[in-house]
Amino acid sequence: MMKAIELRAKDRAALNTELSALLKASLGLRMQLSTQQLADTSQLKKTRRAIARLRTVLTEKANQK
């Protein structure tokens, strides 16, 4: 998971690519949780927060222009 400072250095295309990857990972984790296969449940929280951090940076970039 990247920090917000590192995310701000990237362009929108890279951020959108990373966002889609995190959303897919989140879906996979939720499926594992529902089928009792997820061993580390803290991954859900970490992924959810990383998605929120990425969306925040994307919104900041959109509001700058």
Backbone as CSV, one residue per row, in Angstrom:
resi,resn,N_x,N_y,N_z,CA_x,CA_y,CA_z,C_x,C_y,C_z
1,MET,0.828,-1.170,0.000,0.000,0.000,0.000,0.880,1.243,0.000
2,MET,0.518,2.166,-0.848,1.320,3.372,-1.000,0.788,4.495,-0.113
3,LYS,1.676,5.399,0.228,1.269,6.568,0.990,0.694,7.607,0.039
4,ALA,-0.041,8.558,0.596,-0.693,9.585,-0.209,0.334,10.440,-0.964
5,ILE,1.473,10.673,-0.366,2.511,11.476,-1.023,3.001,10.777,-2.287
6,GLU,3.175,9.472,-2.204,3.621,8.708,-3.369,2.542,8.672,-4.438
7,LEU,1.286,8.614,-4.012,0.177,8.581,-4.969,0.031,9.908,-5.701
8,ARG,0.272,11.007,-5.002,0.132,12.329,-5.625,1.150,12.545,-6.741
9,ALA,2.251,11.816,-6.707,3.284,11.961,-7.727,2.897,11.263,-9.029
10,LYS,1.914,10.367,-8.979,1.513,9.617,-10.169,0.477,10.392,-10.976
11,ASP,0.330,10.015,-12.242,-0.686,10.653,-13.084,-2.014,9.912,-12.942
12,ARG,-3.051,10.493,-13.520,-4.403,9.947,-13.360,-4.546,8.542,-13.929
13,ALA,-3.917,8.275,-15.053,-4.033,6.953,-15.677,-3.473,5.870,-14.759
14,ALA,-2.327,6.137,-14.161,-1.727,5.163,-13.250,-2.589,4.981,-12.006
15,LEU,-3.170,6.065,-11.527,-4.035,5.975,-10.351,-5.293,5.172,-10.656
16,ASN,-5.873,5.394,-11.830,-7.070,4.641,-12.203,-6.770,3.157,-12.373
17,THR,-5.601,2.844,-12.914,-5.189,1.447,-13.054,-5.045,0.792,-11.689
18,GLU,-4.414,1.507,-10.780,-4.219,0.971,-9.440,-5.559,0.838,-8.702
19,LEU,-6.461,1.776,-8.931,-7.781,1.709,-8.307,-8.549,0.478,-8.770
20,SER,-8.510,0.210,-10.065,-9.227,-0.966,-10.560,-8.619,-2.258,-10.005
21,ALA,-7.301,-2.286,-9.852,-6.653,-3.463,-9.278,-7.067,-3.653,-7.813
22,LEU,-7.152,-2.555,-7.075,-7.553,-2.651,-5.674,-9.014,-3.064,-5.535
23,LEU,-9.864,-2.596,-6.435,-11.271,-2.984,-6.387,-11.438,-4.470,-6.668
24,LYS,-10.645,-4.991,-7.610,-10.682,-6.430,-7.895,-10.171,-7.226,-6.699
25,ALA,-9.116,-6.724,-6.064,-8.574,-7.398,-4.883,-9.598,-7.391,-3.750
26,SER,-10.300,-6.284,-3.606,-11.326,-6.178,-2.574,-12.440,-7.194,-2.805
27,LEU,-12.854,-7.341,-4.050,-13.882,-8.322,-4.378,-13.412,-9.733,-4.038
28,GLY,-12.176,-10.042,-4.394,-11.619,-11.356,-4.084,-11.568,-11.620,-2.590
29,LEU,-11.184,-10.599,-1.833,-11.124,-10.763,-0.376,-12.512,-10.976,0.218
30,ARG,-13.494,-10.258,-0.295,-14.863,-10.438,0.208,-15.394,-11.831,-0.115
31,MET,-15.047,-12.329,-1.286,-15.474,-13.681,-1.643,-14.805,-14.724,-0.741
32,GLN,-13.530,-14.533,-0.464,-12.829,-15.439,0.439,-13.434,-15.390,1.834
33,LEU,-13.811,-14.202,2.281,-14.417,-14.065,3.600,-15.755,-14.805,3.664
34,SER,-16.541,-14.676,2.606,-17.859,-15.311,2.626,-17.782,-16.835,2.544
35,THR,-16.703,-17.349,1.975,-16.547,-18.806,1.879,-15.629,-19.361,2.975
36,GLN,-15.338,-18.530,3.983,-14.524,-18.940,5.137,-13.104,-19.338,4.742
37,GLN,-12.553,-18.756,3.695,-11.196,-19.086,3.257,-10.191,-17.993,3.604
38,LEU,-10.668,-16.855,4.084,-9.779,-15.730,4.376,-9.151,-15.905,5.752
39,ALA,-7.827,-16.010,5.776,-7.126,-16.215,7.038,-6.840,-14.882,7.736
40,ASP,-6.455,-13.863,6.976,-6.073,-12.567,7.545,-7.173,-11.541,7.242
41,THR,-8.092,-11.373,8.167,-9.231,-10.481,7.928,-8.833,-9.007,7.934
42,SER,-7.651,-8.687,8.424,-7.216,-7.286,8.430,-6.927,-6.790,7.013
43,GLN,-6.744,-7.699,6.068,-6.513,-7.303,4.671,-7.708,-6.537,4.116
44,LEU,-8.919,-6.893,4.563,-10.113,-6.185,4.109,-10.037,-4.706,4.477
45,LYS,-9.690,-4.436,5.719,-9.604,-3.057,6.197,-8.493,-2.297,5.475
46,LYS,-7.353,-2.941,5.294,-6.238,-2.291,4.616,-6.582,-1.954,3.173
47,THR,-7.242,-2.867,2.490,-7.620,-2.645,1.100,-8.664,-1.548,0.991
48,ARG,-9.641,-1.562,1.902,-10.683,-0.542,1.893,-10.100,0.847,2.107
49,ARG,-9.159,0.956,3.005,-8.525,2.252,3.268,-7.629,2.694,2.111
50,ALA,-6.971,1.745,1.466,-6.144,2.086,0.307,-7.013,2.607,-0.834
51,ILE,-8.196,2.017,-1.015,-9.126,2.487,-2.043,-9.577,3.906,-1.715
52,ALA,-9.902,4.157,-0.457,-10.332,5.495,-0.040,-9.217,6.515,-0.237
53,ARG,-7.989,6.125,0.082,-6.843,7.023,-0.086,-6.652,7.368,-1.564
54,LEU,-6.778,6.360,-2.415,-6.615,6.569,-3.853,-7.715,7.470,-4.405
55,ARG,-8.953,7.236,-3.985,-10.065,8.062,-4.454,-9.918,9.502,-3.976
56,THR,-9.380,9.692,-2.778,-9.145,11.036,-2.262,-8.134,11.772,-3.128
57,VAL,-7.060,11.096,-3.484,-6.024,11.720,-4.321,-6.588,12.035,-5.707
58,LEU,-7.399,11.136,-6.258,-8.017,11.394,-7.566,-8.945,12.609,-7.508
59,THR,-9.696,12.746,-6.424,-10.573,13.901,-6.257,-9.773,15.186,-6.116
60,GLU,-8.665,15.136,-5.375,-7.803,16.305,-5.238,-7.258,16.744,-6.592
61,LYS,-6.839,15.778,-7.406,-6.318,16.101,-8.730,-7.400,16.697,-9.623
62,ALA,-8.621,16.199,-9.514,-9.726,16.707,-10.320,-10.092,18.133,-9.910
63,ASN,-9.981,18.443,-8.637,-10.346,19.765,-8.161,-9.256,20.810,-8.404
64,GLN,-8.049,20.381,-8.704,-6.957,21.309,-8.974,-7.133,22.007,-10.317
65,LYS,-7.785,21.337,-11.257,-7.895,21.906,-12.597,-9.221,22.516,-12.850
